[in-house]
């Protein structure tokens, strides 16, 4: 027996919304923890130094590592802000697929720098699910905007 059509139509958006919200909350936790711990320039310098000469860090990370080493104060502020921003946008369902793509890229950069945290694999799978489920933003701001644009414009009758 198959599920009713309406249930099948909702399963994708609901699964996408759950994955989107979960990864959004995880990003919010990451960024908030960094703010509360006083994450800053010293932490960025530590990451940049640990990446230098580390055989597990690929060569393509070298320019970013050099940028981090030359502007640690900027990256010390930007990284937690990026994480909180990703979390807010994902929880809200705004620019869902673009933000999920940035989430995957950010996690890939963290792994490239040999910064392996236990929840990153889960966050990657959830971000990939949001990318794969096209309707992940349906129950968020993206869905609201799409519904507003789909309505016919009502004007004065002639």
C-alpha positions as a Markdown table, in Angstrom:
| # | Residue | x | y | z |
|---|---|---|---|---|
| 1 | Unk | 0.0 | 0.0 | 0.0 |
| 2 | Unk | 1.3 | 3.4 | -0.9 |
| 3 | Unk | 1.1 | 6.6 | 1.2 |
| 4 | Unk | -1.5 | 9.1 | 0.1 |
| 5 | Unk | -0.3 | 11.6 | -2.5 |
| 6 | Unk | -0.5 | 14.6 | 0.0 |
| 7 | Unk | 1.8 | 12.7 | 2.5 |
| 8 | Unk | 4.3 | 12.0 | -0.2 |
| 9 | Unk | 4.3 | 15.6 | -1.3 |
| 10 | Unk | 5.0 | 16.8 | 2.2 |
| 11 | Unk | 7.6 | 14.3 | 3.1 |
| 12 | Unk | 10.4 | 16.0 | 1.1 |
| 13 | Unk | 9.8 | 19.5 | 2.4 |
| 14 | Unk | 9.4 | 18.2 | 6.0 |
| 15 | Unk | 12.6 | 16.2 | 5.8 |
| 16 | Unk | 14.4 | 19.1 | 4.2 |
| 17 | Unk | 13.1 | 21.5 | 6.8 |
| 18 | Unk | 14.2 | 19.2 | 9.6 |
| 19 | Unk | 17.7 | 18.8 | 8.1 |
| 20 | Unk | 17.9 | 22.6 | 7.5 |
| 21 | Unk | 16.8 | 23.4 | 11.0 |
| 22 | Unk | 19.1 | 20.9 | 12.6 |
| 23 | Unk | 22.2 | 22.0 | 10.8 |
| 24 | Unk | 21.2 | 25.6 | 11.4 |
| 25 | Unk | 21.0 | 25.0 | 15.2 |
| 26 | Unk | 24.4 | 23.2 | 15.1 |
| 27 | Unk | 25.9 | 26.2 | 13.4 |
| 28 | Unk | 24.4 | 28.5 | 15.9 |
| 29 | Unk | 25.9 | 26.4 | 18.7 |
| 30 | Unk | 29.3 | 26.5 | 17.1 |
| 31 | Unk | 29.3 | 30.2 | 16.6 |
| 32 | Unk | 27.8 | 30.9 | 20.1 |
| 33 | Unk | 30.4 | 28.7 | 21.8 |
| 34 | Unk | 33.2 | 30.6 | 20.0 |
| 35 | Unk | 31.8 | 33.9 | 21.1 |
| 36 | Unk | 31.3 | 32.7 | 24.7 |
| 37 | Unk | 34.8 | 31.3 | 24.8 |
| 38 | Unk | 36.4 | 34.6 | 23.6 |
| 39 | Unk | 37.4 | 33.1 | 20.2 |
| 40 | Unk | 39.7 | 35.6 | 18.4 |
| 41 | Unk | 43.0 | 36.4 | 16.8 |
| 42 | Unk | 45.0 | 34.0 | 19.0 |
| 43 | Unk | 42.8 | 31.1 | 18.0 |
| 44 | Unk | 43.2 | 31.9 | 14.3 |
| 45 | Unk | 47.0 | 32.2 | 14.7 |
| 46 | Unk | 46.9 | 28.7 | 16.3 |
| 47 | Unk | 45.0 | 27.3 | 13.4 |
| 48 | Unk | 47.3 | 28.9 | 10.8 |
| 49 | Unk | 50.4 | 27.7 | 12.6 |
| 50 | Unk | 49.1 | 24.2 | 13.0 |
| 51 | Unk | 48.3 | 24.1 | 9.3 |
| 52 | Unk | 51.8 | 25.0 | 8.3 |
| 53 | Unk | 53.9 | 22.0 | 7.7 |
| 54 | Unk | 51.1 | 19.6 | 8.6 |
| 55 | Unk | 51.1 | 16.8 | 6.1 |
| 56 | Unk | 47.4 | 16.2 | 6.5 |
| 57 | Unk | 46.7 | 19.8 | 5.3 |
| 58 | Unk | 46.4 | 19.9 | 1.5 |
| 59 | Unk | 48.4 | 22.5 | -0.5 |
| 60 | Unk | 45.3 | 24.4 | -1.7 |
| 61 | Unk | 44.8 | 25.5 | 1.9 |
| 62 | Unk | 48.1 | 27.4 | 2.0 |
| 63 | Unk | 46.8 | 30.7 | 0.6 |
| 64 | Unk | 43.9 | 30.8 | 3.1 |
| 65 | Unk | 46.3 | 29.8 | 5.9 |
| 66 | Unk | 48.6 | 32.7 | 4.9 |
| 67 | Unk | 45.6 | 35.1 | 4.8 |
| 68 | Unk | 44.6 | 33.9 | 8.3 |
| 69 | Unk | 48.1 | 34.4 | 9.6 |
| 70 | Unk | 48.3 | 38.0 | 8.2 |
| 71 | Unk | 44.8 | 39.1 | 9.4 |
| 72 | Unk | 44.0 | 37.0 | 12.6 |
| 73 | Unk | 41.9 | 39.7 | 14.2 |
| 74 | Unk | 39.6 | 39.9 | 11.1 |
| 75 | Unk | 39.2 | 36.1 | 10.9 |
| 76 | Unk | 38.8 | 35.9 | 14.7 |
| 77 | Unk | 35.7 | 38.0 | 14.3 |
| 78 | Unk | 34.6 | 36.7 | 10.9 |
| 79 | Unk | 34.6 | 33.0 | 11.7 |
| 80 | Unk | 32.1 | 33.1 | 14.6 |
| 81 | Unk | 30.0 | 35.7 | 12.7 |
| 82 | Unk | 29.9 | 33.4 | 9.6 |
| 83 | Unk | 28.8 | 30.4 | 11.8 |
| 84 | Unk | 26.1 | 32.4 | 13.5 |
| 85 | Unk | 25.0 | 33.8 | 10.2 |
| 86 | Unk | 24.8 | 30.4 | 8.6 |
| 87 | Unk | 22.8 | 29.2 | 11.6 |
| 88 | Unk | 20.3 | 32.1 | 11.5 |
| 89 | Unk | 19.8 | 31.8 | 7.7 |
| 90 | Unk | 19.3 | 28.1 | 7.8 |
| 91 | Unk | 16.9 | 28.1 | 10.7 |
| 92 | Unk | 14.9 | 30.9 | 9.0 |
| 93 | Unk | 15.0 | 29.1 | 5.7 |
| 94 | Unk | 16.3 | 32.1 | 3.9 |
| 95 | Unk | 18.5 | 31.6 | 0.8 |
| 96 | Unk | 18.4 | 27.9 | 1.8 |
| 97 | Unk | 20.3 | 26.2 | -1.0 |
| 98 | Unk | 23.0 | 28.9 | -1.3 |
| 99 | Unk | 23.6 | 28.9 | 2.5 |
| 100 | Unk | 23.7 | 25.0 | 2.5 |
| 101 | Unk | 26.3 | 25.2 | -0.2 |
| 102 | Unk | 28.4 | 27.7 | 1.9 |
| 103 | Unk | 27.9 | 25.4 | 4.9 |
| 104 | Unk | 29.4 | 22.5 | 2.9 |
| 105 | Unk | 32.3 | 24.7 | 1.7 |
| 106 | Unk | 33.0 | 26.0 | 5.2 |
| 107 | Unk | 33.1 | 22.5 | 6.6 |
| 108 | Unk | 35.4 | 21.4 | 3.8 |
| 109 | Unk | 37.8 | 24.3 | 4.7 |
| 110 | Unk | 37.7 | 23.3 | 8.3 |
| 111 | Unk | 38.6 | 19.8 | 7.5 |
| 112 | Unk | 41.3 | 21.0 | 5.1 |
| 113 | Unk | 42.9 | 22.8 | 8.0 |
| 114 | Unk | 42.8 | 19.6 | 10.0 |
| 115 | Unk | 40.2 | 21.0 | 12.4 |
| 116 | Unk | 38.2 | 17.9 | 13.0 |
| 117 | Unk | 35.3 | 18.2 | 15.4 |
| 118 | Unk | 32.9 | 15.3 | 16.1 |
| 119 | Unk | 29.7 | 17.1 | 14.9 |
| 120 | Unk | 31.2 | 18.2 | 11.5 |
| 121 | Unk | 30.4 | 14.9 | 9.7 |
| 122 | Unk | 26.8 | 15.2 | 10.9 |
| 123 | Unk | 26.7 | 18.8 | 9.8 |
| 124 | Unk | 28.1 | 17.9 | 6.4 |
| 125 | Unk | 25.4 | 15.2 | 5.8 |
| 126 | Unk | 22.6 | 17.5 | 6.9 |
| 127 | Unk | 23.9 | 20.3 | 4.7 |
| 128 | Unk | 24.2 | 17.9 | 1.8 |
| 129 | Unk | 20.6 | 16.8 | 2.5 |
| 130 | Unk | 19.4 | 20.4 | 2.3 |
| 131 | Unk | 21.2 | 20.7 | -1.0 |
| 132 | Unk | 19.7 | 17.5 | -2.4 |
| 133 | Unk | 16.1 | 18.2 | -1.2 |
| 134 | Unk | 15.1 | 21.1 | -3.4 |
| 135 | Unk | 12.1 | 21.9 | -1.3 |
| 136 | Unk | 14.0 | 22.2 | 2.0 |
| 137 | Unk | 13.1 | 25.9 | 2.1 |
| 138 | Unk | 9.4 | 25.4 | 1.6 |
| 139 | Unk | 8.6 | 25.8 | 5.3 |
| 140 | Unk | 10.8 | 28.9 | 5.7 |
| 141 | Unk | 11.2 | 32.4 | 4.4 |
| 142 | Unk | 12.1 | 31.0 | 1.0 |
| 143 | Unk | 8.7 | 29.2 | 0.8 |
| 144 | Unk | 6.8 | 32.3 | 2.1 |
| 145 | Unk | 8.5 | 34.5 | -0.6 |
| 146 | Unk | 7.8 | 32.0 | -3.3 |
| 147 | Unk | 4.1 | 31.7 | -2.3 |
| 148 | Unk | 3.8 | 35.5 | -2.2 |
| 149 | Unk | 5.3 | 35.8 | -5.7 |
| 150 | Unk | 3.0 | 33.1 | -7.0 |
| 151 | Unk | -0.2 | 34.9 | -6.1 |
| 152 | Unk | -1.8 | 36.9 | -8.8 |
| 153 | Unk | -1.6 | 40.6 | -8.4 |
| 154 | Unk | -4.9 | 42.0 | -7.5 |
| 155 | Unk | -5.7 | 45.5 | -8.8 |
| 156 | Unk | -8.7 | 47.7 | -9.2 |
| 157 | Unk | -11.3 | 46.3 | -11.5 |
| 158 | Unk | -11.7 | 48.2 | -14.8 |
